Amino acid sequence: MALLGILLVGNGWAEETHLLLFESGKEGYPRYRIPSLVATKRGALLSVCQGRADGGGLTGNVDLVCKRSFDNGKTWSNLTRVANFGKDTVGAQSMLVDGQTGVVWIAHTVNPGREKEAAITRGETKQSTRVFVIHSRDEGKTWSPSREITKAAKRPGWTWYGCGPGVGIQLKSGRLFFPCYHAEGEKGQTYRSHAIFSDDDGKTWILGGNAGLLNGEPQALQRTDGSLYLSARTAGGGPHVRSIVESRDDGKTWGRKRLDSSLFDSHCQASLLKLPPSDGKPRWLYCHPAGPKRHNLTVRLSRDEGRTWNAGTLLLRKGDSQYSSMALLPNGRVGVFYDCWENQNYQLYFTTFSPSEIR
């Protein structure tokens, strides 16, 4: 695996080594994309992304692939395949860890490999996106077969569907909760976020209510008062700010969408992470490309559970940076798994930082 050394200059890049974890063109896949990262109950790190065998976008032969680390991300296992549907497209994945049982869950989708994303979204294909879950009981060493939950997770008339991408969360009630999104309406032009959840350890899954209009690729956190905060990419050519929706009944229903002008949105996915409180105050992290055209991967800190995001920032990477996923490591540092456009292809890197570096 290749290493990229990062030089600290003033408030520039964090002085960390960024590990090239999935290098496009290596280990059997012409292209990798879309990171998901979790730390298991026993302290293992699982990094999952899409291995695009046909080398293009989210179409054709796409698998889910995984690498594991047992030393806070210093070294990683060889690539293993998590989900494969032959020539069809596996993607739009989201991961979560059941903190009670230790089981790792992945929700993912499957599209007909011969069809383009735009055609599926517009409803021009015979088959639209299907929804599946898989799980691991041994820290990601082995995985169950994919189990279809489309009838429970998706309404008739929805065309395109995405789980996350990124991670889900477990609520105070024990509920397993995956933020998702879908396309509906005439020619699939209306994007909405929603959630699917399970109250019986993943045996059955329930579809929650729609969360706002013209938004997608959501991530969520739960506040100390039990309410849910959902941050989503603003769709439909809307303004470059994040769409925020909140729920007070664990995702069954959602309030009105608002636009948070303090959070720049480069029309890209962003990741969220809740850290343990410090000095009696909450600590939430938001990671996103902070510049136009998906540049300058930046972490922002909130000390009031997402009501404001002005408690500090940290620039993780200058230049092109796109999707990301964060996890709290056993050693107290934060791991970030992200993709970027580099050397005429997408590359996926892993890095870490200390929360104290955010200023």
KAZIZI-V423416 format. One record per pair of residues at least 4 apart in sequence whose ideal C-beta (glycine too) atoms are under 6 Angstrom apart, sorted by the first residue. I is the first residue (numbers start at 1). J is the second residue. Records with the same first field share a line. If there is no record, write none. Layout:
# KAZIZI-V423416
I: J ; J
This chain:
# KAZIZI-V423416
2: 20
3: 17 ; 19
4: 18
5: 17
6: 13 ; 16 ; 18
8: 15
12: 315
14: 316 ; 353
16: 351
18: 349 ; 351
19: 350
20: 349
21: 348 ; 350
22: 32 ; 49 ; 348
24: 31 ; 32 ; 345 ; 346
25: 30
27: 79
29: 51 ; 53
30: 55
31: 52 ; 55 ; 346
32: 49 ; 51 ; 348
33: 50 ; 339 ; 346
34: 49 ; 50 ; 165 ; 323
35: 49 ; 323 ; 325 ; 337 ; 338 ; 339 ; 348
36: 48 ; 93 ; 95 ; 166 ; 325
37: 47 ; 325 ; 327 ; 337
38: 46 ; 95 ; 97 ; 327
39: 45 ; 327
40: 44 ; 97 ; 139
41: 102
43: 330
44: 68 ; 70 ; 139
45: 69 ; 73
46: 68 ; 140
47: 67 ; 337
48: 64 ; 66
49: 348
50: 62 ; 91
51: 63 ; 65
52: 62
53: 61
54: 60 ; 61
58: 91 ; 117
59: 89 ; 116
60: 113
61: 87 ; 113
62: 89 ; 90 ; 91
63: 81 ; 84 ; 90
64: 82 ; 83 ; 90 ; 93
65: 79 ; 81
66: 80 ; 82 ; 140
67: 76 ; 77 ; 79
68: 77 ; 140
69: 73 ; 76
71: 75
72: 329 ; 331
73: 335 ; 350
82: 143
83: 90 ; 146
85: 90 ; 110
87: 113
88: 110 ; 113
89: 111 ; 113
90: 108 ; 110
91: 109
92: 109 ; 162 ; 163 ; 165
93: 106 ; 108 ; 165
94: 107 ; 163 ; 164 ; 165 ; 166 ; 167 ; 168 ; 178
95: 106 ; 167
96: 105 ; 167 ; 168
97: 104
98: 103
99: 170
103: 135 ; 137
104: 136 ; 140
105: 135 ; 202
106: 134
107: 133 ; 163 ; 178
108: 132 ; 163
109: 129 ; 131 ; 161
110: 130
111: 120 ; 129
112: 127
115: 119 ; 120 ; 125
119: 124 ; 125
120: 125 ; 128 ; 159 ; 160
121: 159 ; 160 ; 183 ; 188
122: 187 ; 188
123: 159 ; 188
128: 159
129: 160 ; 161
130: 150
131: 149 ; 150 ; 153 ; 154 ; 161
132: 146 ; 148
133: 147 ; 149
134: 143 ; 144 ; 146
135: 144
136: 140 ; 143
138: 142
149: 153 ; 205
150: 154
152: 205
153: 196 ; 205 ; 207
154: 158 ; 161
157: 184
158: 182 ; 184
159: 183 ; 188
160: 183 ; 188
161: 182
162: 181
163: 178 ; 180
166: 219 ; 271 ; 325
167: 325
168: 177 ; 178
169: 177 ; 220
170: 176
171: 175 ; 177 ; 222 ; 250
175: 197 ; 199 ; 250
176: 198
177: 195 ; 197
178: 196
179: 195 ; 218 ; 219 ; 220
180: 194 ; 196
181: 193 ; 216
183: 188 ; 191
184: 190
185: 189 ; 190
191: 214 ; 216 ; 235
192: 210
193: 211 ; 212 ; 215 ; 218 ; 232
194: 208 ; 210 ; 211
195: 208 ; 251
196: 205 ; 207
197: 206 ; 251
198: 202 ; 205
200: 204
208: 251 ; 252
209: 252 ; 253 ; 254
211: 230 ; 245 ; 254
212: 243 ; 245 ; 257
214: 235 ; 236 ; 238
215: 232 ; 234 ; 235 ; 243
216: 233 ; 235
217: 233 ; 269
218: 230 ; 232
219: 231 ; 271 ; 272
220: 228 ; 230
221: 229 ; 272 ; 274
222: 228
223: 227 ; 305
227: 246 ; 248
228: 247 ; 251
229: 246 ; 306
230: 245
231: 242 ; 244
232: 243
233: 269
234: 238 ; 243 ; 265
240: 264 ; 265
241: 259 ; 260 ; 261 ; 265
242: 260 ; 263 ; 265
243: 257
244: 258 ; 260
245: 254 ; 257
246: 255
247: 251 ; 254
249: 253
262: 309
264: 290
266: 289 ; 294
268: 289 ; 294 ; 322
269: 323
270: 288
271: 287 ; 324 ; 325 ; 326
272: 286
273: 285 ; 326
274: 284
275: 283
277: 281 ; 282
278: 283
281: 303
282: 305
284: 302 ; 305 ; 306
285: 299
286: 300
287: 299 ; 324 ; 326
289: 294 ; 295 ; 297 ; 321
290: 296 ; 298
291: 295 ; 296
294: 322
295: 319 ; 320
296: 318
297: 316 ; 317 ; 321 ; 338
298: 313 ; 315
299: 314
300: 309 ; 313
301: 311 ; 312 ; 358
302: 306 ; 309 ; 311
303: 311
304: 308
312: 358 ; 359
314: 357 ; 358
317: 321
320: 340 ; 341
321: 340
322: 339 ; 340
323: 339
324: 336 ; 338
325: 337
326: 334 ; 336
327: 335
329: 333 ; 335
333: 352 ; 354
334: 353
335: 352
336: 351
337: 350
338: 349
339: 346 ; 348
340: 347
341: 346
342: 347
353: 357
